């Protein structure tokens, strides 16, 4: 089996011949022996791409995990200057849209926001209906699929509008009798690019309950509803909430049990000049370091195994690092389960500690 270096070398040769190699992001990550994009994985892969003078289009960190990427050479600095001056007629091929100059130079998207194109809903071709179809047919399809809307399209690139329960009811209420979909559809709908940020799309979806997602080749790749956005926000935000709860409970366990000198001794050795006055001045890793000390552990007066507790918190710290570095794929189900169990674990310990103090 070819190594990642060998595959990138081949990708470079194909890029030089104007025949870009393609792969899915999932396949690309597996070249390096990984199954998902953690921040360390992204960093290592970027270094490998840079060593081979390659970029991916779209950027592999922000693309849909099962979407295709192409391997291309960066645009030379002198060509970028020509592009901005208008002397370069065209940097686009028919098959690969030209990215921004910032992307080509640095190999990374300037705005690191979560891209809407990473959602599964944005990559499932929407059920659509022709403008000449009957309203009865549209109603039947929406009932069958349990949809609130259908995009009205003639091809996967040609959007005419959308028919919704609201558009049907609105016209019916005004006394109009619609026979065909084009008579009952709303023509003004929101279409977003698959590399738009999640938060920008939320703003645009508020008034319409959904948006259509368009790829850089002008194809409609999916439909994202407010419900899809709600699920995405829950998945993105839940790890932060769980980590916050864990940290608050640990802080409660420690608070008031250690002197200022003992807290200062737990500081990261590389940050020994930082002022520490109480437990809130410590980092999560420093909480763990504080409780690794057997003498400090005894002050909690908890009859549980110190090593098991510390090992659990070390695992939480690793997950926390991935979350705080905004892992492009979020955390896995196993990691989320660790956080849920850890919340319950430290909550019970804090309650036990409070009862002992009373």
TILUM-74880 format. One line per field, with one value per residue (C-alpha): residue number from 1; residue in three letters; x, y, z. Coordinates in pm, 1 decimal, decimal comma. Layout:
doza: c(NUM ...) $
bamar: c(Ala ...) $
u: c(X ...) $
v: c(Y ...) $
w: c(Z ...) $
***
This chain:
doza: c(1 2 3 4 5 6 7 8 9 10 11 12 13 14 15 16 17 18 19 20 21 22 23 24 25 26 27 28 29 30 31 32 33 34 35 36 37 38 39 40 41 42 43 44 45 46 47 48 49 50 51 52 53 54 55 56 57 58 59 60 61 62 63 64 65 66 67 68 69 70 71 72 73 74 75 76 77 78 79 80 81 82 83 84 85 86 87 88 89 90 91 92 93 94 95 96 97 98 99 100 101 102 103 104 105 106 107 108 109 110 111 112 113 114 115 116 117 118 119 120 121 122 123 124 125 126 127 128 129 130 131 132 133 134 135 136 137 138 139 140 141 142 143 144 145 146 147 148 149 150 151 152 153 154 155 156 157 158 159 160 161 162 163 164 165 166 167 168 169 170 171 172 173 174 175 176 177 178 179 180 181 182 183 184 185 186 187 188 189 190 191 192 193 194 195 196 197 198 199 200 201 202 203 204 205 206 207 208 209 210 211 212 213 214 215 216 217 218 219 220 221 222 223 224 225 226 227 228 229 230 231 232 233 234 235 236 237 238 239 240 241 242 243 244 245 246 247 248 249 250 251 252 253 254 255 256 257 258 259 260 261 262 263 264 265 266 267 268 269 270 271 272 273 274 275 276 277 278 279 280 281 282 283 284 285 286 287 288 289 290 291 292 293 294 295 296 297 298 299 300 301 302 303 304 305 306 307 308 309 310 311 312 313 314 315 316 317 318 319 320 321 322 323 324 325 326 327 328 329 330 331 332 333 334 335 336 337 338 339 340 341 342 343 344 345 346 347 348 349 350 351 352 353 354 355 356 357 358) $
bamar: c(Unk Unk Unk Unk Unk Unk Unk Unk Unk Unk Unk Unk Unk Unk Unk Unk Unk Unk Unk Unk Unk Unk Unk Unk Unk Unk Unk Unk Unk Unk Unk Unk Unk Unk Unk Unk Unk Unk Unk Unk Unk Unk Unk Unk Unk Unk Unk Unk Unk Unk Unk Unk Unk Unk Unk Unk Unk Unk Unk Unk Unk Unk Unk Unk Unk Unk Unk Unk Unk Unk Unk Unk Unk Unk Unk Unk Unk Unk Unk Unk Unk Unk Unk Unk Unk Unk Unk Unk Unk Unk Unk Unk Unk Unk Unk Unk Unk Unk Unk Unk Unk Unk Unk Unk Unk Unk Unk Unk Unk Unk Unk Unk Unk Unk Unk Unk Unk Unk Unk Unk Unk Unk Unk Unk Unk Unk Unk Unk Unk Unk Unk Unk Unk Unk Unk Unk Unk Unk Unk Unk Unk Unk Unk Unk Unk Unk Unk Unk Unk Unk Unk Unk Unk Unk Unk Unk Unk Unk Unk Unk Unk Unk Unk Unk Unk Unk Unk Unk Unk Unk Unk Unk Unk Unk Unk Unk Unk Unk Unk Unk Unk Unk Unk Unk Unk Unk Unk Unk Unk Unk Unk Unk Unk Unk Unk Unk Unk Unk Unk Unk Unk Unk Unk Unk Unk Unk Unk Unk Unk Unk Unk Unk Unk Unk Unk Unk Unk Unk Unk Unk Unk Unk Unk Unk Unk Unk Unk Unk Unk Unk Unk Unk Unk Unk Unk Unk Unk Unk Unk Unk Unk Unk Unk Unk Unk Unk Unk Unk Unk Unk Unk Unk Unk Unk Unk Unk Unk Unk Unk Unk Unk Unk Unk Unk Unk Unk Unk Unk Unk Unk Unk Unk Unk Unk Unk Unk Unk Unk Unk Unk Unk Unk Unk Unk Unk Unk Unk Unk Unk Unk Unk Unk Unk Unk Unk Unk Unk Unk Unk Unk Unk Unk Unk Unk Unk Unk Unk Unk Unk Unk Unk Unk Unk Unk Unk Unk Unk Unk Unk Unk Unk Unk Unk Unk Unk Unk Unk Unk Unk Unk Unk Unk Unk Unk Unk Unk Unk Unk Unk Unk Unk Unk Unk Unk Unk Unk Unk Unk Unk Unk Unk Unk Unk Unk Unk Unk Unk Unk) $
u: c(0,0 133,6 238,1 90,1 413,8 391,0 27,2 100,7 393,9 157,8 -98,7 169,3 259,0 -106,5 -149,4 148,0 -17,6 -344,0 -516,1 -587,2 -618,2 -937,9 -1032,6 -1293,0 -1184,1 -1238,3 -1005,2 -748,1 -736,0 -693,4 -380,0 -219,0 -367,1 -643,4 -1018,9 -1122,9 -995,6 -870,8 -673,9 -345,6 -439,3 -517,8 -187,6 14,4 -163,7 -114,8 257,9 265,5 73,2 307,7 613,7 471,7 366,7 1,4 -337,4 -678,9 -989,0 -1206,7 -999,9 -1000,0 -1048,2 -1384,2 -1523,4 -1790,1 -1617,8 -1749,4 -1716,3 -1451,0 -1139,4 -881,4 -506,6 -364,4 -54,8 -65,7 -94,4 250,2 279,1 342,9 19,4 -173,5 -37,6 -150,6 -491,7 -538,4 -411,4 -640,5 -352,5 -432,3 -735,9 -856,8 -733,4 -1021,0 -1045,4 -1374,0 -1353,1 -1196,5 -1316,2 -1038,0 -1017,8 -931,8 -574,2 -560,6 -657,2 -402,9 -117,8 -171,1 -361,5 -629,2 -955,8 -932,0 -1258,7 -1246,2 -1622,9 -1813,1 -1916,9 -2277,1 -2149,7 -2032,8 -2390,5 -2535,5 -2852,7 -2645,7 -2515,9 -2835,7 -2988,0 -3328,6 -3655,7 -3774,3 -4076,3 -4121,4 -4299,9 -4551,1 -4649,5 -4993,4 -5042,0 -5206,8 -4884,7 -4679,4 -4913,5 -4897,0 -4515,5 -4494,2 -4735,8 -4550,9 -4209,8 -4335,2 -4185,9 -4296,6 -4156,5 -4033,8 -3785,9 -3925,0 -3654,5 -3614,6 -3258,7 -3022,9 -2890,6 -3207,3 -3415,2 -3748,3 -3869,3 -4029,3 -4378,3 -4462,8 -4767,8 -4754,8 -4747,8 -5041,9 -5241,8 -5161,4 -5299,5 -5596,3 -5680,8 -5673,1 -5915,2 -5668,7 -5717,7 -5376,2 -5361,7 -4988,4 -4692,8 -4563,6 -4889,6 -4853,5 -4479,2 -4271,2 -4009,4 -3786,8 -3603,6 -3267,5 -2979,6 -2646,0 -2302,1 -2178,5 -1879,3 -2096,1 -2056,6 -2320,1 -2398,4 -2447,2 -2689,6 -2885,5 -2953,1 -3074,1 -3289,7 -3483,0 -3740,7 -3778,2 -3747,6 -3502,7 -3223,7 -3102,7 -2729,9 -2537,5 -2195,6 -1923,2 -2027,4 -2375,0 -2546,9 -2806,5 -2660,6 -2913,9 -3178,3 -3112,1 -3408,7 -3428,6 -3463,7 -3133,4 -2965,8 -3104,4 -2956,8 -2621,4 -2604,3 -2690,8 -2413,7 -2161,7 -2257,6 -2314,8 -1944,1 -1883,6 -2173,3 -2060,4 -1701,8 -1821,9 -2024,6 -1731,0 -1500,4 -1747,9 -1789,0 -1412,0 -1366,6 -1631,3 -1443,3 -1119,0 -1242,8 -1153,8 -942,8 -598,8 -374,3 -260,5 87,6 -51,6 -252,1 51,5 253,1 6,3 76,7 212,1 593,6 616,4 386,4 538,2 516,5 137,2 -45,5 -272,5 -493,4 -770,0 -889,0 -1051,9 -705,4 -603,6 -652,0 -821,0 -482,1 -367,1 -668,6 -555,2 -193,4 -305,4 -494,2 -218,2 -32,7 -129,9 -109,5 -343,2 -580,7 -617,9 -760,2 -1069,3 -1148,1 -1302,7 -1273,0 -1216,0 -910,1 -698,9 -536,5 -871,2 -1001,4 -689,5 -684,3 -1047,9 -975,0 -669,8 -899,5 -1141,7 -849,7 -756,0 -1113,6 -1123,4 -813,5 -983,6 -1303,1 -1123,9 -917,1 -1247,9 -1196,4 -1345,3 -1547,6 -1652,8 -1595,3 -1692,9 -1970,6 -1726,2 -1577,2 -1921,7 -2008,4 -1692,3 -1802,6 -2155,9 -2028,0 -1768,0 -2034,5 -2231,1 -1912,4 -1783,8 -2132,8 -2174,9 -1828,8 -1909,6 -2236,7 -2050,0 -1785,0 -2050,5 -2218,0 -1882,7 -1817,7 -2155,8) $
v: c(0,0 342,2 575,1 922,1 1073,8 859,3 954,4 1324,3 1295,9 1143,7 1414,4 1675,6 1518,1 1514,2 1875,9 1974,8 1797,3 1986,1 1658,0 1706,9 1392,8 1369,7 1184,1 1214,5 1383,6 1052,1 873,4 1152,8 1144,3 766,3 809,8 926,6 651,0 863,9 820,7 1177,6 1535,8 1638,6 1961,2 1770,7 1563,9 1879,5 2035,4 1728,7 1693,9 2062,6 2021,9 1727,4 1921,9 2216,9 1994,2 1875,1 2228,7 2124,9 2258,0 2097,7 2244,9 2283,9 2302,3 1952,7 2088,6 2249,8 2026,6 1760,5 1445,7 1233,0 1510,4 1522,5 1737,6 1801,9 1849,3 2161,8 2379,0 2718,6 3018,0 3185,8 3521,6 3699,4 3557,4 3672,6 4022,2 4003,9 3879,2 4179,6 4420,5 4273,9 4163,3 3794,0 3711,4 3400,3 3169,6 2929,1 2601,5 2447,5 2183,9 2356,0 2695,5 2932,8 2982,5 3313,4 3432,7 3391,4 3025,7 2958,9 3126,9 2985,1 2666,8 2753,6 2941,0 3281,5 3240,1 2919,5 2907,2 2580,2 2544,4 2461,5 2218,5 1984,2 1899,8 1577,4 1761,2 1992,9 1692,1 1497,3 1591,9 1739,6 1589,3 1839,7 1901,3 2053,7 2388,3 2227,5 1955,4 1978,2 2114,9 1784,1 1604,7 1844,9 1798,8 1422,2 1422,8 1654,0 1434,0 1116,9 1256,4 1456,7 1772,1 2129,9 2242,6 2126,5 2313,0 2379,2 2294,9 2191,1 2060,0 2024,4 2373,3 2555,5 2670,0 2836,6 2871,3 2656,0 2535,9 2517,1 2461,3 2833,2 2933,2 2704,3 2832,9 3195,7 3174,2 2966,9 3221,9 3500,9 3312,7 3196,2 2849,8 2705,7 2412,8 2394,9 2429,7 2742,3 2917,8 2837,5 2864,6 3136,5 3262,8 3437,1 3175,5 3170,1 2992,0 2972,9 2851,4 2528,1 2715,0 2972,5 2972,0 2803,7 3127,7 3325,5 3059,6 3067,9 3436,3 3373,8 3075,2 3255,2 3409,1 3115,1 2804,5 2654,5 2732,5 2556,7 2481,7 2538,5 2392,4 2582,5 2413,3 2573,6 2245,0 2235,0 1975,7 1983,4 2160,1 2265,5 2336,9 2519,0 2175,5 2065,0 2379,5 2317,3 1966,7 2096,9 2365,5 2110,2 1877,7 2162,0 2316,0 2011,0 1928,5 2286,2 2263,9 1926,6 2046,8 2359,5 2150,8 1917,9 2210,8 2381,8 2066,5 2014,3 2375,6 2321,7 2014,7 2209,1 2548,8 2638,0 2329,7 2454,7 2741,8 2998,4 2844,1 2497,5 2635,9 2820,3 2497,9 2341,8 2601,5 2491,7 2497,0 2706,6 2969,6 3007,5 3388,1 3390,5 3519,2 3265,5 3389,1 3130,5 2816,1 3013,8 3123,6 2764,6 2591,3 2253,8 2084,0 2251,9 2114,6 1768,8 1841,6 1964,4 1641,5 1416,0 1496,9 1230,8 1482,1 1719,7 1436,6 1350,2 1696,5 1609,3 1331,5 1117,6 743,4 672,3 576,4 880,7 725,0 630,2 982,3 1144,9 911,7 1000,4 1371,9 1330,2 1176,7 1467,1 1706,6 1541,4 1572,3 1931,3 2012,6 1881,1 2072,6 2398,9 2365,1 2338,3 1989,6 2011,0 1693,0 1755,9 1486,0 1123,4 937,8 762,6 1094,6 1241,4 939,7 998,3 1357,1 1255,7 994,3 1236,2 1498,7 1248,5 1124,5 1463,9 1581,0 1284,4 1345,1 1708,8 1617,4 1362,1 1616,4 1868,3 1611,2 1525,4 1892,8 1923,4) $
w: c(0,0 -95,7 184,2 230,3 93,3 -218,5 -272,8 -228,0 -469,4 -726,4 -653,5 -720,4 -1054,6 -1158,8 -1047,8 -1265,4 -1560,6 -1497,7 -1408,3 -1036,6 -828,2 -624,3 -307,7 -37,5 283,2 463,6 220,6 244,1 624,2 611,4 398,4 721,4 938,9 1093,7 1108,0 1189,3 1182,6 1522,8 1548,3 1577,3 1270,2 1072,1 1179,3 1075,4 740,5 661,8 724,1 481,7 217,2 260,0 221,8 -111,5 -212,9 -239,6 -134,2 -138,8 -299,6 -105,7 211,7 365,6 717,4 636,9 362,9 415,9 541,2 252,5 -4,4 -275,9 -265,4 -537,6 -497,9 -661,9 -656,8 -481,7 -708,6 -728,5 -556,9 -886,6 -1031,6 -726,3 -784,6 -1148,7 -1041,0 -812,7 -1079,2 -1343,6 -1568,6 -1526,0 -1737,4 -1559,2 -1284,0 -1314,3 -1498,1 -1605,3 -1336,7 -1035,1 -913,8 -823,4 -447,0 -287,5 -288,1 89,3 58,6 -212,8 -28,3 317,5 244,2 499,7 497,5 664,8 855,5 1066,5 1128,4 1103,6 739,4 654,3 390,0 667,3 764,7 624,6 525,8 306,5 114,4 50,5 -283,1 -199,9 -315,8 -572,7 -789,2 -1134,3 -1172,4 -1409,4 -1158,5 -999,6 -650,8 -558,3 -651,6 -438,7 -140,9 -178,2 -183,4 119,0 314,2 212,7 308,9 608,3 454,4 506,3 172,3 -166,4 -386,1 -730,9 -983,0 -1344,6 -1298,8 -1004,1 -1086,8 -1192,7 -895,3 -964,4 -605,6 -336,3 -258,1 112,4 329,3 399,7 31,5 -39,5 257,6 177,1 -175,1 -68,4 200,6 -56,0 -280,1 -544,7 -688,7 -776,1 -1013,9 -1084,2 -851,5 -1027,2 -943,2 -573,9 -512,0 -348,6 -589,4 -334,9 -130,2 42,1 -131,6 50,6 -52,1 100,2 245,5 424,9 802,3 1014,7 1198,3 877,4 754,5 1081,3 1029,1 674,8 771,1 1045,1 814,1 576,5 796,1 544,3 297,5 -14,1 -28,1 -351,0 -429,7 -612,3 -938,9 -898,3 -807,4 -528,7 -293,1 -10,5 191,2 551,3 776,2 1107,7 1268,9 1108,5 1239,9 1587,9 1591,9 1465,4 1734,6 2001,7 1883,3 1869,0 2201,1 2420,3 2480,7 2600,1 2844,9 2980,1 3022,1 3197,6 3441,1 3511,1 3572,4 3805,8 4013,9 4043,2 4141,5 4408,4 4536,9 4567,3 4681,7 5041,1 5105,6 5000,1 5091,7 4838,2 4845,5 4767,4 4477,8 4342,4 4356,5 4110,5 3841,5 3506,8 3544,2 3228,6 3376,6 3721,5 3721,4 3695,9 4002,4 4174,0 4454,6 4460,7 4282,2 3998,9 3884,3 3800,0 3465,8 3429,1 3390,6 3710,0 3896,8 3793,1 3888,1 4230,5 4302,6 4171,9 4493,1 4753,9 5040,3 4859,4 4777,0 5144,3 5209,3 5005,5 5258,0 4983,8 5026,1 4656,2 4454,6 4367,4 4061,3 3905,1 3961,4 3817,6 3515,3 3445,3 3464,4 3239,7 2979,4 3022,5 2977,1 2645,6 2521,9 2643,9 2436,9 2122,2 2196,8 2274,9 1957,7 1768,1 1627,4 1273,6 1319,1 1676,0 1933,7 1884,3 2060,4 2293,4 2404,9 2460,4 2673,7 2880,2 2943,7 3043,8 3288,8 3424,5 3494,3 3700,4 3869,3 3986,1 4078,8 4312,4 4459,3 4523,6 4693,4 4905,1 4991,9 5097,2 5322,8 5486,2 5563,1 5733,1) $
***
